[in-house]
Amino acid sequence: MNPKIKIAVVDDHQLFRGGLVKLIHSLSDDFQVSLEAKDGLDFLSILSENDLPQLAMIDINMPRLDGFGTVEKLKKLHPEMLILILTMNDDEQSLIRMLKLGVNGYIGKDIDPDELKIAIDQLLKTGHYYNDQMTQNLIHSIQSPDSGYNRNDLLNEQEIKFIALACSEHTYTQIADLMCLSPKTIDGYRASVFEKLEVKSRVGLAIYAIKTGIYKL
């Protein structure tokens, strides 16, 4: 019997949080909401090293410690934990800020239940999920002449480090060892940067990195 996928839900609206928990349980018998929290401080205080959730669904707007602060702390304390942002904010600056913090995906609170199941499954399989509409908004913002953004703004520090190492002769397994991460996490970084930068191969990634100065010969 396979162990259940442990999921945490962090949202300050009790009615929404309760409904989301019921929805998650209805999507698959393999999903178990093991933790609920009303804000970031509450979540961090009840996390147990011995029973960490594999996936945390986190709201952006919360009292005391919001989604940005919560993600920043989680990435330092538990970098292997997958983070899916729940938001009613589809403004580009918030999304880019979350991407730079290293979140694995983001969805709107008005998401269809079928898409939520797809999002969770893809996160567990590839390590990332980006809602199509939000991605299009980001691309439009980045490509706008007066936006002040480029695609490098979508990358977090770990992804930039991964890209630099991917330009070397190291295998992905060796890169995982150098970054002190699991091969599965490295696979997630690879899929994420390929999608963010719209490249299809390691060679294409290297060319992009050289052109934009991420990697210097």
Backbone hydrogen bonds in HBPLUS format (Angstrom, degrees):
<---DONOR---> <-ACCEPTOR-->    atom                        ^
c    i                          cat <-CA-CA->   ^        H-A-AA   ^      H-
h    n   atom  resd res      DA  || num        DHA   H-A  angle D-A-AA Bond
n    s   type  num  typ     dist DA aas  dist angle  dist       angle   num
A0005-ILE N   A0030-ASP O   2.62 MM  25  5.85 161.7  1.65 169.8 176.3     1
A0032-GLN N   A0005-ILE O   2.89 MM  27  5.88 158.1  1.94 162.7 155.5     2
A0054-GLN N   A0006-LYS O   2.90 MM  48  5.59 137.2  2.08 133.8 143.0     3
A0055-LEU N   A0006-LYS O   3.36 MM  49  6.73 157.1  2.42 154.3 159.8     4
A0007-ILE N   A0032-GLN O   2.82 MM  25  5.95 157.0  1.87 151.5 153.3     5
A0034-SER N   A0007-ILE O   2.88 MM  27  5.78 132.4  2.11 137.5 152.3     6
A0008-ALA N   A0055-LEU O   2.84 MM  47  6.31 156.6  1.90 153.7 161.5     7
A0057-MET N   A0008-ALA O   2.80 MM  49  6.01 172.2  1.80 153.0 154.5     8
A0009-VAL N   A0035-LEU O   3.02 MM  26  6.40 155.9  2.07 147.2 152.7     9
A0037-ALA N   A0009-VAL O   3.00 MM  28  6.44 148.9  2.10 157.4 159.2    10
A0010-VAL N   A0057-MET O   2.79 MM  47  6.05 162.7  1.82 172.8 176.1    11
A0059-ASP N   A0010-VAL O   2.96 MM  49  6.19 151.0  2.04 163.8 172.7    12
A0011-ASP N   A0037-ALA O   3.03 MM  26  6.45 147.7  2.13 168.7 161.1    13
A0017-ARG N   A0013-HIS O   2.87 MM   4  6.04 168.0  1.88 160.6 164.8    14
A0018-GLY N   A0014-GLN O   2.86 MM   4  5.96 162.0  1.89 148.6 153.1    15
A0019-GLY N   A0015-LEU O   3.05 MM   4  6.23 157.9  2.10 145.5 151.6    16
A0020-LEU N   A0016-PHE O   2.87 MM   4  6.09 154.3  1.94 152.6 159.9    17
A0021-VAL N   A0017-ARG O   2.97 MM   4  6.21 156.2  2.03 148.9 155.0    18
A0022-LYS N   A0018-GLY O   3.18 MM   4  6.44 163.6  2.20 147.3 150.7    19
A0023-LEU N   A0019-GLY O   2.98 MM   4  6.17 154.3  2.05 143.3 151.0    20
A0024-ILE N   A0020-LEU O   2.87 MM   4  6.09 163.9  1.89 155.0 158.3    21
A0025-HIS N   A0021-VAL O   3.11 MM   4  6.35 164.5  2.13 151.7 155.3    22
A0026-SER N   A0022-LYS O   3.04 MM   4  6.24 138.8  2.22 139.8 151.1    23
A0026-SER N   A0023-LEU O   3.04 MM   3  5.04 124.4  2.36  94.8 109.8    24
A0027-LEU N   A0023-LEU O   3.12 MM   4  6.35 127.6  2.40 144.6 158.0    25
A0027-LEU N   A0024-ILE O   3.16 MM   3  5.27 142.4  2.31 100.4 110.9    26
A0031-PHE N   A0028-SER O   3.25 MM   3  5.56 164.1  2.28 107.3 112.0    27
A0043-PHE N   A0039-ASP O   3.03 MM   4  6.26 159.7  2.07 151.5 157.4    28
A0040-GLY N   A0065-LEU O   3.20 MM  25  4.88 150.2  2.29 152.0 147.8    29
A0044-LEU N   A0040-GLY O   2.93 MM   4  6.14 170.1  1.94 157.3 159.0    30
A0045-SER N   A0041-LEU O   3.03 MM   4  6.10 148.6  2.13 144.4 152.7    31
A0046-ILE N   A0042-ASP O   3.28 MM   4  6.49 136.7  2.48 142.7 152.2    32
A0046-ILE N   A0043-PHE O   3.24 MM   3  5.50 136.8  2.44 102.1 112.9    33
A0051-ASP N   A0048-SER O   3.12 MM   3  5.31 158.1  2.17 107.2 114.0    34
A0082-LEU N   A0054-GLN O   3.00 MM  28  6.09 161.6  2.03 152.8 149.9    35
A0056-ALA N   A0082-LEU O   2.84 MM  26  6.21 157.2  1.89 153.8 160.0    36
A0084-LEU N   A0056-ALA O   2.90 MM  28  6.16 168.2  1.91 156.2 159.9    37
A0058-ILE N   A0084-LEU O   2.94 MM  26  6.32 152.3  2.02 149.0 158.1    38
A0086-LEU N   A0058-ILE O   2.77 MM  28  5.61 167.6  1.78 135.1 138.0    39
A0067-GLY N   A0060-ILE O   2.76 MM   7  3.99 176.2  1.76 132.5 131.5    40
A0065-LEU N   A0063-PRO O   2.64 MM   2  5.68 126.7  1.91 119.9 103.4    41
A0070-THR N   A0066-ASP O   2.97 MM   4  6.13 157.6  2.02 152.6 159.8    42
A0071-VAL N   A0067-GLY O   2.92 MM   4  6.00 165.8  1.94 149.9 153.3    43
A0072-GLU N   A0068-PHE O   3.03 MM   4  6.22 163.1  2.06 149.4 154.4    44
A0073-LYS N   A0069-GLY O   3.14 MM   4  6.32 158.7  2.18 145.3 150.0    45
A0074-LEU N   A0070-THR O   2.91 MM   4  6.12 161.9  1.95 151.8 157.5    46
A0075-LYS N   A0071-VAL O   2.91 MM   4  6.04 161.0  1.95 156.8 160.1    47
A0076-LYS N   A0073-LYS O   3.16 MM   3  5.33 134.6  2.38  99.4 111.5    48
A0077-LEU N   A0073-LYS O   2.94 MM   4  6.18 158.2  1.99 153.0 159.8    49
A0078-HIS N   A0074-LEU O   2.63 MM   4  5.31 162.9  1.66 149.0 155.5    50
A0081-MET N   A0078-HIS O   3.09 MM   3  5.76 161.4  2.13 122.3 127.7    51
A0104-ASN N   A0083-ILE O   2.95 MM  21  5.27 141.2  2.10 138.1 150.3    52
A0085-ILE N   A0105-GLY O   2.89 MM  20  6.19 169.7  1.90 138.1 138.0    53
A0107-ILE N   A0085-ILE O   2.84 MM  22  6.18 159.2  1.88 168.8 171.2    54
A0087-THR N   A0107-ILE O   3.07 MM  20  6.41 147.9  2.18 153.9 162.7    55
A0109-LYS N   A0087-THR O   3.04 MM  22  5.56 139.1  2.21 131.2 133.9    56
A0095-LEU N   A0091-ASP O   3.28 MM   4  6.57 162.2  2.31 151.9 157.2    57
A0096-ILE N   A0092-GLU O   2.84 MM   4  5.99 165.1  1.87 157.3 161.2    58
A0097-ARG N   A0093-GLN O   2.96 MM   4  6.01 156.9  2.01 142.1 149.0    59
A0098-MET N   A0094-SER O   2.99 MM   4  6.22 153.9  2.06 144.0 150.7    60
A0099-LEU N   A0095-LEU O   2.93 MM   4  6.20 156.9  1.98 148.8 155.3    61
A0100-LYS N   A0096-ILE O   2.96 MM   4  6.19 155.0  2.03 150.0 156.2    62
A0101-LEU N   A0097-ARG O   3.11 MM   4  6.37 134.5  2.32 137.2 149.2    63
A0101-LEU N   A0098-MET O   3.09 MM   3  5.03 128.1  2.37  93.1 107.1    64
A0103-VAL N   A0098-MET O   3.33 MM   5  6.01 176.0  2.34 146.3 146.5    65
A0102-GLY N   A0099-LEU O   3.02 MM   3  5.13 145.1  2.15  98.5 109.3    66
A0129-TYR N   A0104-ASN O   2.89 MM  25  6.42 144.8  2.01 148.5 154.2    67
A0111-ILE N   A0108-GLY O   3.15 MM   3  5.42 144.3  2.28 119.2 118.0    68
A0115-GLU N   A0112-ASP O   2.90 MM   3  5.28 123.1  2.23 109.3 123.9    69
A0116-LEU N   A0112-ASP O   3.05 MM   4  6.43 148.0  2.16 151.9 161.9    70
A0117-LYS N   A0113-PRO O   3.12 MM   4  6.45 155.7  2.19 149.3 154.2    71
A0118-ILE N   A0114-ASP O   3.13 MM   4  6.43 156.3  2.19 141.6 148.1    72
A0119-ALA N   A0115-GLU O   2.77 MM   4  5.99 157.1  1.82 149.0 155.6    73
A0120-ILE N   A0116-LEU O   2.95 MM   4  6.22 164.4  1.98 153.9 156.6    74
A0121-ASP N   A0117-LYS O   2.97 MM   4  6.13 170.3  1.98 152.4 155.5    75
A0122-GLN N   A0118-ILE O   2.86 MM   4  5.98 162.1  1.90 152.0 157.2    76
A0123-LEU N   A0119-ALA O   2.94 MM   4  6.06 155.6  2.00 146.4 153.4    77
A0124-LEU N   A0120-ILE O   3.02 MM   4  6.23 163.0  2.05 153.5 157.4    78
A0125-LYS N   A0121-ASP O   2.99 MM   4  6.14 141.4  2.14 140.1 151.2    79
A0126-THR N   A0122-GLN O   2.71 MM   4  5.67 172.9  1.72 155.5 158.0    80
A0127-GLY N   A0123-LEU O   2.77 MM   4  4.45 134.0  1.98 115.2 127.8    81
A0135-THR N   A0131-ASN O   2.92 MM   4  6.09 155.2  1.98 155.3 163.4    82
A0136-GLN N   A0132-ASP O   2.95 MM   4  6.20 155.7  2.01 149.0 155.2    83
A0137-ASN N   A0133-GLN O   3.03 MM   4  6.33 151.6  2.11 144.0 151.7    84
A0138-LEU N   A0134-MET O   2.98 MM   4  6.27 153.9  2.05 146.8 153.4    85
A0139-ILE N   A0135-THR O   2.91 MM   4  6.19 164.8  1.93 154.6 158.4    86
A0140-HIS N   A0136-GLN O   2.93 MM   4  6.09 160.2  1.97 148.1 153.5    87
A0141-SER N   A0137-ASN O   2.99 MM   4  6.20 154.9  2.05 143.1 150.1    88
A0142-ILE N   A0138-LEU O   2.85 MM   4  6.10 163.2  1.88 157.4 161.7    89
A0143-GLN N   A0139-ILE O   2.89 MM   4  5.99 157.8  1.94 149.9 155.9    90
A0144-SER N   A0140-HIS O   3.05 MM   4  6.03 122.8  2.39 136.7 149.2    91
A0144-SER N   A0141-SER O   3.36 MM   3  5.27 144.2  2.49  94.0 103.9    92
A0147-SER N   A0144-SER O   3.08 MM   3  5.25 164.9  2.10 120.5 120.2    93
A0153-ASP N   A0150-ASN O   2.93 MM   3  5.69 154.3  2.00 121.7 128.7    94
A0154-LEU N   A0151-ARG O   2.97 MM   3  5.51 160.4  2.01 115.1 121.4    95
A0155-LEU N   A0152-ASN O   3.10 MM   3  5.44 160.2  2.14 110.5 116.7    96
A0160-ILE N   A0156-ASN O   3.03 MM   4  6.34 155.1  2.09 155.9 163.5    97
A0161-LYS N   A0157-GLU O   2.98 MM   4  6.25 156.7  2.04 148.9 155.3    98
A0162-PHE N   A0158-GLN O   2.89 MM   4  6.12 153.7  1.95 143.9 151.5    99
A0163-ILE N   A0159-GLU O   2.89 MM   4  6.14 158.1  1.94 147.9 153.2   100
A0164-ALA N   A0160-ILE O   3.06 MM   4  6.32 162.7  2.09 149.6 153.4   101
A0165-LEU N   A0161-LYS O   3.09 MM   4  6.36 158.0  2.14 148.0 153.8   102
A0166-ALA N   A0162-PHE O   2.78 MM   4  6.00 145.4  1.90 148.3 159.5   103
A0167-CYS N   A0163-ILE O   3.14 MM   4  6.43 125.0  2.46 141.5 154.2   104
A0167-CYS N   A0164-ALA O   3.28 MM   3  5.36 145.2  2.41  96.2 105.9   105
A0168-SER N   A0165-LEU O   3.01 MM   3  5.35 161.2  2.05 110.3 115.8   106
A0175-ILE N   A0171-THR O   2.88 MM   4  6.21 151.5  1.96 149.2 158.0   107
A0176-ALA N   A0172-TYR O   2.95 MM   4  6.19 151.5  2.03 143.5 150.6   108
A0177-ASP N   A0173-THR O   3.15 MM   4  6.50 152.4  2.23 142.4 149.1   109
A0178-LEU N   A0174-GLN O   2.91 MM   4  6.21 159.2  1.96 150.4 156.1   110
A0179-MET N   A0175-ILE O   2.93 MM   4  6.12 146.8  2.04 148.6 157.0   111
A0181-LEU N   A0176-ALA O   2.91 MM   5  5.00 168.5  1.92 149.6 151.6   112
A0180-CYS N   A0177-ASP O   3.13 MM   3  4.92 153.8  2.20  97.3 105.2   113
A0185-THR N   A0182-SER O   3.02 MM   3  5.25 121.2  2.38 102.5 116.7   114
A0186-ILE N   A0182-SER O   3.13 MM   4  6.51 156.2  2.19 152.3 159.1   115
A0187-ASP N   A0183-PRO O   2.89 MM   4  6.18 150.8  1.98 145.8 154.0   116
A0188-GLY N   A0184-LYS O   3.02 MM   4  6.33 145.3  2.14 139.9 149.2   117
A0188-GLY N   A0185-THR O   3.07 MM   3  4.96 117.5  2.48  90.5 106.0   118
A0189-TYR N   A0185-THR O   2.95 MM   4  6.35 150.3  2.04 146.8 154.9   119
A0190-ARG N   A0186-ILE O   2.90 MM   4  6.17 162.0  1.93 152.4 157.0   120
A0191-ALA N   A0187-ASP O   3.00 MM   4  6.25 166.8  2.02 149.8 152.5   121
A0192-SER N   A0188-GLY O   2.92 MM   4  6.02 157.2  1.97 146.1 153.2   122
A0193-VAL N   A0189-TYR O   2.88 MM   4  6.09 171.7  1.89 160.8 161.3   123
A0194-PHE N   A0190-ARG O   3.01 MM   4  6.08 156.6  2.07 148.6 155.6   124
A0195-GLU N   A0191-ALA O   3.11 MM   4  6.25 155.0  2.18 141.9 148.1   125
A0196-LYS N   A0192-SER O   2.88 MM   4  6.12 167.8  1.90 154.9 158.6   126
A0197-LEU N   A0193-VAL O   2.92 MM   4  5.76 162.0  1.95 144.0 149.0   127
A0198-GLU N   A0194-PHE O   2.90 MM   4  5.51 112.7  2.36 128.8 142.7   128
A0199-VAL N   A0194-PHE O   3.05 MM   5  4.96 149.7  2.14 134.2 142.8   129
A0198-GLU N   A0195-GLU O   3.37 MM   3  4.99 146.7  2.48  91.4 100.8   130
A0205-LEU N   A0201-SER O   2.99 MM   4  6.26 148.6  2.09 142.1 151.1   131
A0206-ALA N   A0202-ARG O   2.94 MM   4  6.18 155.0  2.00 145.0 151.2   132
A0207-ILE N   A0203-VAL O   2.95 MM   4  6.26 159.1  1.99 153.3 158.8   133
A0208-TYR N   A0204-GLY O   3.01 MM   4  6.21 161.6  2.05 145.2 150.1   134
A0209-ALA N   A0205-LEU O   2.87 MM   4  6.11 162.0  1.90 150.9 156.1   135
A0210-ILE N   A0206-ALA O   2.96 MM   4  6.18 155.4  2.02 150.6 156.2   136
A0211-LYS N   A0207-ILE O   2.98 MM   4  6.15 164.0  2.01 151.4 156.1   137
A0212-THR N   A0208-TYR O   2.98 MM   4  6.13 152.5  2.06 153.4 160.1   138
A0214-ILE N   A0209-ALA O   2.90 MM   5  4.79 120.3  2.26 144.1 151.6   139
A0215-TYR N   A0209-ALA O   3.10 MM   6  5.23 166.7  2.12 116.2 115.7   140
A0213-GLY N   A0210-ILE O   3.38 MM   3  5.20 153.1  2.46  95.6 103.3   141
